[in-house]
Amino acid sequence: MQDFDGRVAFITGGASGVGFGQAQVFGRLGCRIAIADVRREPLDDAVRRLAAEGVDVHGVQLDVRDREAWARAVDEVEDRFAGPVTLLFNTAGVNGFGPLDAATYADFDWVMGVNFGGVVNGIQTVLPRMIRAGRGGHIVSVASMAGFEGSPAAAIYAASKAAVINLMESYALSLGAHGIGASVLCPASVRSDIAHALDRRPDDLADGSSFRADPGFVAAQQRLYEGGMDPVELAEHVRHAIEHDLLYVLPFAETREGLRRHYEQILAAYDDYRTDPDAAAERLRAFEQYRAESVRLRASAAGGATIR
């Protein structure tokens, strides 16, 4: 995708941080911007700030865990802009730090519900409409560098982001026939207010948390994120990924060597086993045959379209 002018972009978590940076960058490119956020006052303020820049913007209050609310929100946006959403940014996210062995169901339900469930709900709501519109499009979901390996302090967050990475890899393999791209953004430290995510935890999931909320810890987190990448700079990397149809958006060079060591450790685990090379070759042959047959069947079901 090279031309953004006039396209409708729907951005969750758009009132601040990464989402607001996306709204600024793509609004300046001529997109009509819908920002969704669970917080009313920051949402209204973000709309005012974007409008002052000359962005055609509309705000909708949305809890991304709510599937029915998603449908209403997208209906409202498409009515407001008289056109389909063809850019979807699943950016809303929350985090919490605490010992995994003390985690509660409520901890899992909240973090997984927003970080993974919100992505699922967004795509399930918007993608069928995007396909019917026939104008192509792009879906960007925000994961995290934490999604590439486990975490002793933010385990639920890391698991939710791992699920997002895997899901977007799958969409990237299946949406090309519709002219729709898929990217997964994996930030490290970004200037945002995620250190205060616990303030947005819903009342129905407020009890029995293992997450640390003491002022000293929150302040330390805030200092960390204040030194992070500017959200506008990060959104420019996203723009580049959309323009060049890139799956992975990994602009944090400082994380490269740590990720390399992690995957080298995984690959080294193969050396712990002795296997029959002939049996391994036969299994590989059977899998490649199955994969080729699967591609043929998918192309046939899609009416002969090429599936990448």
C-alpha positions as CSV (number, residue, x, y, z in Angstrom):
1,M,0.0,0.0,0.0
2,Q,1.4,3.3,-1.1
3,D,-1.5,5.7,-1.1
4,F,-3.1,6.4,2.3
5,D,-5.1,9.5,1.4
6,G,-8.8,9.1,2.2
7,R,-8.5,5.7,3.8
8,V,-10.3,5.1,7.0
9,A,-8.0,3.9,9.8
10,F,-9.4,2.5,13.1
11,I,-6.9,2.6,16.0
12,T,-7.5,1.1,19.4
13,G,-5.8,2.6,22.4
14,G,-5.6,5.7,20.3
15,A,-5.9,8.3,23.0
16,S,-2.3,8.1,24.1
17,G,1.1,6.5,23.5
18,V,1.7,4.2,20.6
19,G,-1.9,4.6,19.3
20,F,-1.9,8.4,19.4
21,G,1.4,8.4,17.5
22,Q,-0.2,6.2,14.8
23,A,-3.1,8.6,14.7
24,Q,-0.8,11.5,14.1
25,V,1.3,9.9,11.4
26,F,-1.5,8.4,9.4
27,G,-3.7,11.4,9.9
28,R,-1.0,13.6,8.4
29,L,-0.8,11.2,5.4
30,G,-4.5,12.0,4.7
31,C,-6.2,9.1,6.5
32,R,-9.5,9.7,8.1
33,I,-8.8,8.6,11.7
34,A,-11.0,6.8,14.2
35,I,-9.5,6.5,17.6
36,A,-11.0,4.1,20.1
37,D,-10.2,4.1,23.8
38,V,-11.8,2.8,27.0
39,R,-11.2,6.2,28.7
40,R,-13.6,9.0,27.9
41,E,-11.6,12.1,29.0
42,P,-8.3,11.2,27.3
43,L,-10.2,10.2,24.2
44,D,-12.0,13.5,24.0
45,D,-8.7,15.3,24.5
46,A,-6.9,13.3,21.8
47,V,-9.7,14.1,19.4
48,R,-9.3,17.8,20.1
49,R,-5.6,17.6,19.6
50,L,-5.8,15.7,16.3
51,A,-8.5,18.0,15.0
52,A,-6.3,21.0,15.8
53,E,-3.7,19.5,13.5
54,G,-6.3,19.3,10.7
55,V,-6.9,15.6,11.0
56,D,-10.4,14.3,10.1
57,V,-10.9,12.4,13.3
58,H,-13.7,10.7,15.2
59,G,-13.5,9.2,18.7
60,V,-15.4,6.2,20.0
61,Q,-15.3,4.8,23.6
62,L,-14.6,1.1,23.4
63,D,-13.7,-1.8,25.7
64,V,-11.9,-4.0,23.2
65,R,-13.0,-7.1,25.2
66,D,-16.7,-6.4,24.2
67,R,-17.5,-8.0,20.8
68,E,-21.0,-6.4,20.5
69,A,-19.4,-3.0,21.3
70,W,-16.9,-3.6,18.5
71,A,-19.6,-4.0,16.0
72,R,-21.4,-0.9,17.1
73,A,-18.2,1.1,17.1
74,V,-17.2,0.1,13.5
75,D,-20.8,0.8,12.3
76,E,-20.5,4.3,13.8
77,V,-17.2,4.9,12.2
78,E,-18.2,3.7,8.8
79,D,-21.3,5.9,9.0
80,R,-19.3,8.9,10.1
81,F,-16.8,8.5,7.2
82,A,-19.2,7.1,4.7
83,G,-16.7,4.3,3.8
84,P,-15.1,1.1,5.0
85,V,-12.3,0.7,7.5
86,T,-9.3,-0.5,5.4
87,L,-6.6,0.1,8.0
88,L,-6.9,-1.6,11.4
89,F,-4.5,-0.9,14.2
90,N,-4.9,-3.3,17.1
91,T,-2.9,-1.1,19.5
92,A,-4.7,-1.2,22.9
93,G,-2.7,-3.1,25.5
94,V,-2.3,-3.5,29.3
95,N,0.4,-4.9,31.5
96,G,1.0,-6.1,35.0
97,F,4.1,-7.3,36.9
98,G,4.0,-9.9,39.6
99,P,5.0,-13.5,40.5
100,L,3.4,-16.0,38.2
101,D,2.9,-18.5,40.9
102,A,0.6,-16.0,42.7
103,A,-1.4,-15.0,39.5
104,T,-5.2,-15.2,39.7
105,Y,-7.8,-16.0,37.1
106,A,-8.7,-12.3,37.1
107,D,-5.1,-11.4,36.2
108,F,-5.2,-13.8,33.2
109,D,-8.7,-12.8,32.1
110,W,-7.8,-9.1,32.1
111,V,-4.5,-9.2,30.3
112,M,-5.4,-11.9,27.8
113,G,-8.8,-10.3,27.3
114,V,-7.4,-7.0,26.2
115,N,-4.1,-7.9,24.6
116,F,-5.1,-11.0,22.7
117,G,-8.9,-11.0,22.9
118,G,-9.0,-7.4,21.8
119,V,-6.9,-8.3,18.7
120,V,-9.2,-11.2,17.9
121,N,-12.3,-9.1,18.3
122,G,-11.0,-6.3,16.1
123,I,-10.0,-8.6,13.3
124,Q,-13.2,-10.7,13.5
125,T,-15.2,-7.5,13.3
126,V,-13.3,-5.6,10.6
127,L,-11.7,-8.2,8.3
128,P,-15.0,-9.5,6.8
129,R,-16.0,-5.9,6.0
130,M,-12.6,-5.2,4.6
131,I,-12.9,-8.2,2.3
132,R,-16.4,-7.3,1.2
133,A,-15.3,-3.7,0.4
134,G,-12.7,-5.1,-2.1
135,R,-10.3,-2.2,-1.6
136,G,-7.5,-4.1,0.0
137,G,-6.1,-2.9,3.3
138,H,-3.7,-3.7,6.1
139,I,-4.0,-5.0,9.6
140,V,-1.3,-4.1,12.2
141,S,-1.4,-5.7,15.6
142,V,0.8,-4.6,18.5
143,A,2.7,-7.4,20.2
144,S,6.0,-6.8,22.1
145,M,9.6,-8.0,22.1
146,A,8.4,-9.8,25.3
147,G,6.3,-12.0,23.1
148,F,9.4,-13.9,21.9
149,E,10.3,-15.4,25.2
150,G,9.0,-16.0,28.7
151,S,9.2,-13.5,31.5
152,P,9.6,-14.0,35.2
153,A,7.8,-10.8,36.1
154,A,5.3,-10.2,33.3
155,A,4.5,-13.8,32.3
156,I,0.8,-13.2,31.4
157,Y,1.7,-10.2,29.3
158,A,4.5,-12.1,27.5
159,A,2.1,-15.0,26.8
160,S,-0.6,-12.7,25.4
161,K,1.9,-11.0,23.1
162,A,3.3,-14.4,21.9
163,A,-0.2,-15.3,20.8
164,V,-0.5,-12.0,18.9
165,I,2.8,-12.7,17.1
166,N,1.7,-16.2,16.1
167,L,-1.7,-15.1,15.0
168,M,-0.4,-12.3,12.8
169,E,2.1,-14.7,11.2
170,S,-0.9,-16.9,10.2
171,Y,-2.9,-13.9,8.8
172,A,0.2,-12.9,6.8
173,L,0.1,-16.4,5.2
174,S,-3.6,-16.2,4.3
175,L,-4.7,-12.6,3.5
176,G,-2.6,-12.0,0.4
177,A,-5.4,-13.4,-1.9
178,H,-7.6,-10.5,-0.7
179,G,-4.9,-7.8,-1.2
180,I,-4.8,-7.3,2.5
181,G,-1.5,-7.1,4.4
182,A,-0.6,-8.1,7.9
183,S,2.1,-6.8,10.2
184,V,3.0,-7.3,13.8
185,L,4.7,-4.5,15.7
186,C,7.0,-5.6,18.6
187,P,8.0,-2.6,20.7
188,A,10.5,-2.6,23.5
189,S,10.5,0.6,25.5
190,V,8.2,3.4,24.1
191,R,7.1,6.7,25.7
192,S,3.6,5.7,26.9
193,D,1.5,5.6,30.0
194,I,1.4,1.8,30.2
195,A,3.0,2.0,33.6
196,H,-0.4,3.2,34.8
197,A,-2.4,0.4,33.1
198,L,-3.6,-1.0,36.4
199,D,-5.6,2.2,36.8
200,R,-7.7,1.0,33.9
201,R,-8.4,-2.5,35.2
202,P,-12.2,-3.0,35.2
203,D,-14.0,-3.3,38.5
204,D,-15.3,-6.9,37.7
205,L,-11.6,-8.0,37.6
206,A,-10.2,-5.9,40.3
207,D,-10.1,-8.4,43.2
208,G,-7.4,-10.9,43.9
209,S,-4.6,-9.5,41.8
210,S,-0.9,-10.5,42.0
211,F,0.3,-7.4,40.2
212,R,2.5,-4.8,41.9
213,A,0.9,-1.4,42.2
214,D,3.0,0.3,44.9
215,P,3.9,3.9,44.0
216,G,7.7,3.2,44.0
217,F,7.4,0.4,41.4
218,V,5.0,2.4,39.2
219,A,7.4,5.4,39.3
220,A,10.3,3.2,38.3
221,Q,8.3,1.9,35.4
222,Q,7.3,5.4,34.3
223,R,11.0,6.5,34.3
224,L,11.8,3.5,32.1
225,Y,9.2,4.3,29.5
226,E,10.0,8.1,29.5
227,G,13.3,7.1,28.0
228,G,11.7,5.0,25.3
229,M,11.2,5.6,21.6
230,D,8.9,8.5,20.6
231,P,5.5,7.1,19.4
232,V,5.6,9.2,16.2
233,E,9.0,7.7,15.3
234,L,7.6,4.2,16.0
235,A,4.5,4.9,13.8
236,E,6.8,6.0,10.9
237,H,8.4,2.5,11.1
238,V,4.8,1.1,10.9
239,R,4.1,3.2,7.8
240,H,7.3,1.8,6.2
241,A,6.2,-1.7,7.0
242,I,2.7,-1.2,5.4
243,E,4.3,0.4,2.3
244,H,6.6,-2.5,1.8
245,D,4.2,-5.3,3.0
246,L,6.5,-6.3,5.9
247,L,5.3,-8.8,8.5
248,Y,7.7,-8.0,11.4
249,V,8.2,-4.4,12.6
250,L,11.3,-4.7,14.8
251,P,12.9,-1.2,15.0
252,F,14.6,-1.7,18.4
253,A,18.1,-2.6,17.5
254,E,19.2,-2.9,21.2
255,T,17.1,-6.1,21.4
256,R,18.6,-8.0,18.5
257,E,21.4,-9.8,20.2
258,G,19.2,-11.0,23.1
259,L,16.7,-12.4,20.6
260,R,19.5,-14.1,18.7
261,R,20.8,-15.8,21.8
262,H,17.2,-16.9,22.6
263,Y,16.7,-18.6,19.3
264,E,20.2,-20.1,19.2
265,Q,19.3,-21.7,22.5
266,I,16.2,-23.2,20.9
267,L,18.1,-24.5,17.9
268,A,20.8,-25.9,20.1
269,A,18.1,-28.1,21.8
270,Y,18.0,-30.2,18.6
271,D,21.5,-31.4,19.5
272,D,20.2,-33.1,22.7
273,Y,18.5,-35.8,20.6
274,R,19.8,-38.6,18.4
275,T,17.3,-39.4,15.6
276,D,17.3,-41.7,12.6
277,P,18.1,-39.4,9.6
278,D,16.2,-41.6,7.2
279,A,13.1,-41.5,9.4
280,A,13.5,-37.7,9.7
281,A,13.8,-37.4,5.9
282,E,10.6,-39.5,5.4
283,R,8.7,-37.4,7.9
284,L,9.8,-34.2,6.1
285,R,8.8,-35.6,2.8
286,A,5.4,-36.5,4.1
287,F,5.0,-33.0,5.6
288,E,6.0,-31.2,2.4
289,Q,3.6,-33.3,0.4
290,Y,0.8,-32.4,2.9
291,R,1.7,-28.8,2.7
292,A,1.6,-28.7,-1.1
293,E,-1.7,-30.5,-1.1
294,S,-3.1,-28.0,1.5
295,V,-2.1,-25.1,-0.7
296,R,-3.8,-26.6,-3.7
297,L,-7.0,-27.2,-1.7
298,R,-7.0,-23.7,-0.3
299,A,-6.5,-22.3,-3.8
300,S,-9.4,-24.4,-5.1
301,A,-11.7,-23.3,-2.3
302,A,-10.8,-19.6,-3.0
303,G,-11.8,-20.0,-6.6
304,G,-8.4,-20.5,-8.0
305,A,-6.8,-17.5,-6.3
306,T,-3.2,-17.7,-5.5
307,I,-2.5,-18.2,-1.8
308,R,0.9,-17.1,-0.6
